[in-house]
Amino acid sequence: MSRLSYDLVVIGSGPAGQKAASMAAKLGRRVALVDRAGSVGGVCIHTGTVPSKAMREAVLHLTGFRERSVYGDSYAVKQAITMDDLLYRCRHVVRTEVEVIRAQMARDGVTVLYGEASFADPHTVRVTRDDDVTEVGADHVLVATGTVPLRPDNVPFTPNVVFDSDGLLTLPRLPKSLIVVGGGVIGAEYACMLAAVGVRVTLVEGRPRLLEFVDDELSESLQFRMRDMGVRLRLGESVSKIEVVGGGEGDDGGGDKGEPRRVEATLASNKVLDADCLLYCVGRQGATRSLNLAAAGLAADGRGRLKVNEHHQTDVAHVYAAGDVIGFPALAATSMEQGRLAALHMFGRVSEGPGPVFPYGIYTIPEISMVGQTEQALTAAGTPYEVGIARYRETARGLLIADPHGLLKLLFHPRSRRLLGVHAIGTGATELIHIGQTVMAAGLPIDYFVESVFNYPTLAECYKIAAIDGINRVREPAADAAAVPAATGGPALAKAA
């Protein structure tokens, strides 16, 4: 058994782990990054953010979905789309991203160790790879292991028939019909993608509407668009039983051995749904089971997550945690920032990081993005607000990209006109939101948009249109913005999550 020593050992090479390792290395510290062989990049690169978004881009391109409002509903770049068509881009992007991460770690002088990591004691991480065991001592440890799909014992997971979001990426062929259990971000995104390529999708969600943390108007718009694509929404329903039926012995769902296997899902309301496959995506849990947390004096909660303070420290002061393993908001972008801030704090650097104004992006079809508060959150808090709306069809760019349904909504205080929230649905929403994020972080009134010049034709013009629309609803001139407290982004979202 060999032994090494570092200033920081990072467990997990996803967004949080990468940024923490790079930040610490740039501070002149000796850093080791531990992950399984072939897993550099973590869930984000291999089974989560990047593959799902690559698949979405393939869907939009091959189906010609973006152009159908111009060329008709029958327009498509390719008629017979296969699973291999959708995954081809995924594989290419994943390979490239892995090489980018490896190159960055090498450039920053970070040592990458491959193997299964576990704590031997609070300052020692044991890395096991086959029969080789290396003990790595560290002054500080960052746990950034991410999450894995929740797999309840009462769900009969069966390859290619009943699967989670990881299993979806290994399907040999596209099913003709699919039941999606869970209408959260992952379930809604995959439901949209697969419906766009012609799969008959039924989505079951226990809550009365999809994505309850999203602005009501945007959620309703998404549901309308999903139904228009052919998705059957079973909202306010729960699944009480899942059964795999049919198929011969050893059949993997491909239908090569007699009648192909199918899935029957019985709802609590006694409705029975039938489909070729079922995608189960009701929650995720922290990937901490194999870490031997007890040896470090730590314990995870019932969902495998670690509790941290505002500096991302666990109950053991020199052990930090960041990314999805600490829970909400569990986004790649916020995970990167958490990792960076953790590295700064552990080595005594004062952070000049941003305030709590974080953007959120949901890659459904159409995509949704938001920053700040929702109408329902402001109403619940008793905060006065006014609304300004712009629709993509009011801009030349919206017509050029054939998205007449897109929408940008500004929520602002009627006296100071300071932005309280920005919400967008439509093509490029996740890019468009950053303009509002910047103005909100600067504490500027929406008059800024009226007085600014935006390139023509662009979707950014929506900000000027929405600002004028909002100001026209307010009679009195803007008050001193400093006299009105700024809104922060996220309390309602945190509560909803």
C-alpha positions in Angstrom: 0.0 0.0 0.0 1.4 3.3 -1.1 0.8 6.7 0.6 0.6 10.2 -0.8 0.1 13.6 0.8 -1.8 16.7 -0.6 -3.2 20.0 0.7 -6.6 19.1 -0.8 -8.2 15.8 -2.0 -11.3 16.2 -4.1 -13.6 13.2 -4.4 -15.6 13.5 -7.6 -14.7 15.2 -10.9 -18.0 16.7 -11.8 -18.5 20.5 -12.0 -18.0 21.2 -8.3 -14.9 19.0 -8.1 -13.3 20.4 -11.2 -13.7 24.0 -10.2 -12.5 23.4 -6.6 -9.5 21.5 -7.8 -8.6 24.2 -10.3 -9.1 27.0 -7.8 -7.0 25.4 -5.1 -4.2 24.6 -7.7 -4.2 28.2 -8.8 -3.7 29.2 -5.2 -0.5 27.2 -5.2 -1.8 24.2 -3.3 -1.0 20.5 -4.0 -4.3 19.0 -5.2 -5.4 15.4 -6.0 -8.7 14.7 -7.8 -10.1 11.2 -7.3 -12.7 9.5 -9.5 -13.4 6.2 -11.1 -11.6 5.3 -14.3 -13.6 6.5 -17.3 -15.7 8.8 -15.1 -13.8 12.0 -15.4 -16.5 14.7 -15.6 -18.9 13.0 -13.3 -22.6 12.6 -13.8 -22.8 15.9 -15.6 -20.7 14.7 -18.5 -21.6 11.0 -18.7 -25.3 10.5 -17.8 -26.7 13.9 -16.9 -26.5 17.4 -18.2 -24.3 17.0 -21.3 -25.8 13.8 -22.7 -29.4 14.9 -22.2 -28.7 18.3 -23.8 -26.8 16.7 -26.7 -29.8 14.4 -27.2 -32.1 17.4 -27.2 -30.1 19.2 -29.9 -30.1 16.1 -32.0 -33.9 15.8 -31.6 -34.4 19.5 -32.6 -32.1 19.2 -35.6 -33.3 15.8 -37.0 -37.0 16.4 -36.5 -36.8 20.0 -37.9 -38.9 20.9 -34.9 -37.8 24.5 -34.9 -38.8 25.1 -38.5 -42.3 23.5 -38.5 -44.2 26.7 -37.9 -42.8 27.9 -41.2 -42.6 24.7 -43.3 -45.4 22.7 -41.8 -45.8 19.9 -39.2 -44.6 17.3 -41.6 -41.2 18.9 -42.1 -38.2 16.9 -40.9 -34.5 16.6 -41.7 -34.7 12.8 -41.3 -37.9 10.7 -41.4 -36.8 7.5 -39.6 -34.9 8.6 -36.6 -33.2 6.0 -34.5 -31.8 5.9 -31.0 -28.3 5.6 -32.5 -29.0 8.9 -34.4 -29.8 10.6 -31.1 -26.8 9.1 -29.2 -24.2 9.8 -31.9 -23.9 13.5 -30.9 -23.9 12.5 -27.2 -20.9 10.2 -27.7 -19.0 12.8 -29.6 -19.7 15.6 -27.1 -18.9 13.4 -24.1 -15.5 12.3 -25.6 -14.6 15.9 -26.3 -15.6 17.2 -22.9 -13.6 14.4 -21.1 -10.5 15.4 -23.0 -11.1 19.1 -22.2 -11.3 18.3 -18.5 -8.2 16.1 -18.5 -6.3 18.8 -20.3 -7.4 21.4 -17.8 -6.5 19.3 -14.8 -3.0 18.7 -16.3 -2.6 22.4 -17.2 -3.4 23.4 -13.6 -1.1 20.8 -12.1 -3.9 18.7 -10.5 -3.0 15.0 -9.9 -5.9 12.8 -11.1 -6.2 9.4 -9.3 -8.4 6.7 -10.6 -10.3 4.4 -8.3 -13.0 4.0 -5.7 -12.6 6.6 -2.9 -13.5 6.0 0.8 -12.4 7.6 4.1 -9.9 5.7 6.2 -9.9 8.5 8.8 -10.9 12.2 8.8 -7.6 13.2 7.0 -7.1 10.1 4.9 -8.8 9.0 1.7 -8.3 5.4 0.5 -8.3 5.0 -3.3 -8.9 1.4 -4.4 -8.4 0.3 -8.0 -8.5 -3.5 -8.6 -5.9 -4.9 -6.2 -4.0 -1.6 -5.8 -4.7 0.5 -2.8 -3.4 4.0 -2.2 -3.8 6.1 0.9 -3.9 9.8 0.4 -3.4 12.1 3.3 -4.9 15.6 3.1 -5.2 18.8 5.1 -8.6 19.3 3.5 -11.1 17.1 1.7 -14.0 18.1 -0.6 -16.8 15.6 -1.3 -18.3 16.3 -4.7 -19.6 12.9 -5.6 -22.9 14.0 -7.1 -26.1 11.9 -7.1 -27.5 8.7 -8.6 -31.1 8.0 -9.6 -33.4 6.8 -6.8 -34.3 3.2 -7.3 -37.0 2.0 -4.9 -37.3 -1.7 -4.2 -40.9 -1.9 -5.3 -40.1 -0.8 -8.9 -39.2 -3.8 -11.1 -36.3 -2.2 -13.0 -35.7 -4.3 -16.1 -33.0 -3.5 -18.8 -34.6 -1.7 -21.8 -38.1 -2.0 -20.3 -38.3 -0.3 -16.9 -35.3 2.0 -16.4 -34.1 5.2 -14.9 -32.5 8.2 -16.6 -29.1 6.5 -16.8 -30.7 3.4 -18.5 -32.4 5.6 -21.1 -29.1 6.4 -22.6 -28.4 2.7 -23.2 -31.6 1.8 -25.0 -30.9 -0.1 -28.3 -33.9 1.4 -30.0 -36.6 4.0 -29.6 -39.8 2.6 -28.1 -43.2 3.3 -29.7 -44.7 4.2 -26.4 -43.3 5.3 -23.0 -44.7 6.0 -19.5 -42.7 8.6 -17.6 -43.2 8.5 -13.9 -42.2 11.8 -12.4 -42.8 15.3 -13.8 -39.7 17.0 -12.3 -37.0 18.6 -14.5 -35.6 15.3 -15.8 -39.0 13.7 -16.5 -40.3 16.8 -18.2 -37.2 17.2 -20.4 -37.1 13.6 -21.6 -40.9 13.5 -22.1 -40.6 16.5 -24.5 -37.6 15.1 -26.4 -39.1 11.7 -27.0 -42.5 13.1 -27.9 -40.8 15.3 -30.5 -39.4 12.1 -32.3 -42.8 10.5 -32.4 -42.8 8.4 -29.2 -46.3 8.2 -27.6 -45.5 9.6 -24.1 -47.7 9.5 -21.0 -46.3 11.5 -18.1 -47.6 10.8 -14.5 -47.0 13.5 -11.9 -48.4 13.5 -8.4 -48.6 17.3 -8.2 -51.4 19.3 -9.8 -49.0 20.8 -12.4 -45.5 20.4 -13.7 -42.5 22.2 -12.2 -44.4 23.9 -9.4 -41.3 26.1 -8.6 -41.6 27.7 -12.0 -43.8 30.8 -12.7 -47.4 29.7 -13.1 -47.8 31.2 -16.5 -44.7 29.5 -17.9 -45.7 26.2 -16.4 -49.1 26.4 -18.0 -47.6 27.4 -21.3 -45.2 24.4 -21.1 -48.1 22.0 -20.4 -50.1 23.4 -23.3 -47.1 22.9 -25.7 -46.4 19.4 -24.4 -50.0 18.4 -25.0 -49.8 19.9 -28.4 -46.8 17.6 -29.1 -49.0 14.6 -28.1 -47.8 14.1 -24.5 -50.6 12.8 -22.3 -50.4 14.4 -18.9 -51.7 12.5 -15.9 -51.4 15.3 -13.3 -52.4 14.8 -9.6 -52.0 11.1 -10.1 -49.6 8.6 -8.4 -48.5 5.2 -9.5 -49.4 2.4 -7.1 -48.0 -0.6 -9.0 -45.7 -1.3 -11.9 -45.6 -4.7 -13.7 -43.6 -6.1 -16.6 -45.8 -8.3 -18.7 -45.3 -10.6 -21.7 -42.0 -11.7 -23.2 -40.3 -15.0 -23.2 -37.5 -16.2 -20.9 -34.4 -14.1 -21.3 -36.2 -11.4 -23.3 -34.6 -8.0 -22.8 -37.5 -6.1 -24.2 -36.4 -6.2 -27.8 -39.1 -8.6 -28.8 -36.9 -11.2 -30.3 -38.2 -14.1 -28.2 -41.9 -14.2 -28.7 -44.2 -11.4 -27.6 -42.2 -8.4 -26.5 -42.2 -7.3 -22.9 -44.4 -4.4 -22.0 -45.2 -2.4 -18.9 -48.4 -1.9 -17.1 -48.6 1.0 -14.5 -51.6 1.0 -12.2 -52.5 4.4 -10.8 -53.9 5.1 -7.4 -57.1 6.0 -9.2 -57.3 2.5 -10.6 -56.4 3.6 -14.1 -54.1 1.2 -15.9 -51.5 2.6 -18.4 -49.8 0.3 -20.9 -46.6 1.1 -22.9 -43.5 -0.5 -24.4 -41.2 1.0 -21.7 -41.3 3.0 -18.5 -38.9 5.7 -17.4 -38.8 6.1 -13.6 -37.4 9.5 -12.5 -38.8 10.3 -9.1 -35.9 11.9 -7.3 -32.1 11.3 -6.9 -30.0 10.5 -3.9 -26.4 11.5 -2.9 -23.7 9.1 -4.1 -22.2 8.7 -0.7 -22.9 5.1 0.2 -19.4 3.8 -0.6 -17.5 6.7 1.0 -17.4 5.2 4.6 -18.4 8.5 6.0 -18.4 7.2 9.5 -14.6 7.0 9.4 -14.5 10.7 8.9 -17.0 11.4 11.6 -19.8 12.2 9.1 -23.3 10.9 8.4 -25.5 11.5 5.3 -29.3 12.2 5.6 -31.9 9.7 4.4 -31.3 10.8 0.8 -27.5 10.4 1.0 -26.9 14.1 1.1 -24.4 16.0 3.3 -25.3 19.0 5.4 -23.1 22.0 5.0 -22.9 25.6 6.3 -22.7 28.8 4.2 -19.0 28.1 3.5 -19.8 24.5 2.4 -18.2 23.0 5.5 -19.6 19.8 6.9 -19.8 19.1 10.6 -16.1 18.2 10.4 -14.5 21.6 9.7 -11.8 20.5 7.3 -14.2 18.3 5.2 -16.2 20.3 2.7 -19.0 19.3 0.3 -20.3 20.9 -2.8 -22.5 20.2 -5.8 -25.6 17.9 -6.1 -24.5 15.9 -3.0 -25.5 18.8 -0.8 -29.0 19.1 -2.4 -30.8 22.1 -3.8 -30.4 23.7 -6.3 -28.4 20.8 -7.8 -27.5 22.6 -11.0 -24.2 22.3 -12.9 -23.7 26.1 -12.9 -24.3 26.5 -9.2 -22.2 23.4 -8.4 -19.2 25.1 -10.2 -19.6 28.2 -8.0 -20.0 26.1 -4.8 -16.7 24.3 -5.6 -14.9 27.5 -6.2 -16.1 29.2 -3.1 -15.3 26.1 -1.0 -11.7 26.1 -2.2 -11.3 29.8 -1.5 -12.7 29.4 2.1 -10.6 26.4 3.0 -7.4 28.3 2.2 -8.4 31.5 3.9 -9.3 33.6 0.9 -12.1 36.1 1.1 -14.6 35.5 -1.7 -16.0 38.3 -3.8 -18.6 35.9 -5.2 -22.0 37.0 -6.5 -25.1 37.4 -4.3 -28.0 34.9 -4.3 -29.2 35.8 -7.8 -28.7 32.5 -9.6 -30.3 31.6 -13.0 -32.2 28.4 -13.5 -32.4 26.6 -16.9 -34.8 23.8 -17.8 -34.3 22.2 -21.2 -37.8 21.1 -22.0 -39.2 21.9 -25.5 -39.6 24.8 -25.3 -36.9 25.6 -22.8 -37.6 27.6 -19.7 -35.3 29.9 -17.7 -35.7 32.2 -14.7 -33.9 34.3 -12.2 -35.3 35.9 -9.0 -38.8 35.6 -7.7 -42.0 34.2 -9.2 -45.4 35.9 -9.1 -46.7 33.3 -6.6 -43.7 33.9 -4.3 -44.1 37.7 -4.3 -47.8 37.3 -3.7 -47.2 35.0 -0.7 -44.6 37.4 0.7 -46.9 40.4 0.3 -44.5 42.2 -2.0 -46.1 44.6 -4.4 -45.0 44.1 -8.0 -46.0 44.9 -11.6 -45.5 42.8 -14.8 -44.1 43.6 -18.2 -44.4 41.1 -21.0 -42.9 40.7 -24.4 -43.7 37.9 -26.9 -41.2 36.6 -29.4 -43.7 37.2 -32.2 -43.4 41.0 -31.5 -39.7 40.9 -32.6 -38.3 40.3 -36.0 -35.9 37.7 -34.6 -38.8 35.7 -33.1 -40.3 35.4 -36.6 -37.0 34.6 -38.2 -36.3 31.7 -35.8 -40.0 30.6 -36.2 -40.9 30.7 -32.6 -44.0 32.8 -32.2 -44.9 31.3 -28.8 -41.9 32.5 -26.9 -42.3 34.9 -24.0 -40.3 37.1 -21.7 -41.8 38.3 -18.4 -40.3 41.0 -16.1 -41.5 41.3 -12.5 -40.6 44.7 -10.9 -41.4 46.8 -7.9 -43.9 49.5 -9.0 -42.2 52.3 -7.1 -38.5 51.7 -7.6 -39.0 49.7 -10.8 -36.2 47.5 -9.6 -36.3 44.0 -11.1 -37.6 41.3 -8.8 -37.7 38.4 -11.3 -37.2 37.5 -14.9 -38.9 34.5 -16.6 -38.6 33.3 -20.1 -39.9 30.4 -22.2 -39.0 29.7 -25.8 -35.9 29.3 -28.0 -32.7 30.6 -26.4 -34.4 31.3 -23.0 -31.5 30.0 -21.1 -29.2 32.5 -22.9 -31.6 35.4 -22.8 -32.0 35.2 -19.0 -28.5 36.4 -18.3 -29.2 39.9 -19.4 -31.9 40.2 -16.7 -29.6 38.5 -14.2 -26.9 41.1 -14.7 -29.4 44.0 -14.4 -30.9 42.5 -11.3 -27.6 41.9 -9.6 -26.7 45.5 -10.3 -29.9 46.7 -8.7 -30.9 48.7 -11.8 -34.5 49.7 -12.6 -36.2 48.4 -15.8 -35.8 51.9 -17.3 -32.3 50.6 -18.1 -33.8 48.4 -20.8 -35.8 51.3 -22.3 -32.7 53.5 -22.5 -30.5 50.8 -23.9 -29.8 49.9 -27.6 -30.0 46.2 -28.5 -28.8 44.7 -31.7 -31.5 44.3 -34.4 -32.9 41.7 -35.0 -32.3 39.9 -31.7 -34.4 38.3 -28.9 -32.7 40.8 -26.5 -35.2 43.4 -27.8 -37.8 41.6 -25.8 -36.3 43.3 -22.7 -37.1 46.7 -24.1 -40.6 45.7 -25.2 -41.4 44.1 -21.8 -40.0 47.1 -19.9 -42.1 49.6 -21.9 -45.1 47.3 -21.4 -44.5 47.3 -17.6 -43.8 51.0 -17.3 -47.1 51.7 -19.2 -48.9 50.0 -16.3 -47.3 52.3 -13.7 -48.4 55.9 -13.7 -46.0 57.4 -11.1 -42.3 58.0 -11.9 -39.7 55.7 -10.5 -38.8 56.2 -6.9 -35.3 56.0 -5.5 -34.3 52.4 -6.0 -32.1 52.4 -2.9 -35.2 53.0 -0.8 -36.8 49.7 -1.8 -35.1 46.4 -0.6 -33.7 44.3 -3.4 -35.3 40.9 -4.0 -33.2 37.8 -3.8 -33.4 34.9 -6.1 -34.4 31.6 -4.8 -36.4 31.4 -1.6 -39.6 30.2 -3.3 -37.5 27.8 -5.4 -35.7 26.4 -2.4 -39.1 25.8 -0.7 -40.5 24.1 -3.7 -37.6 21.8 -4.1 
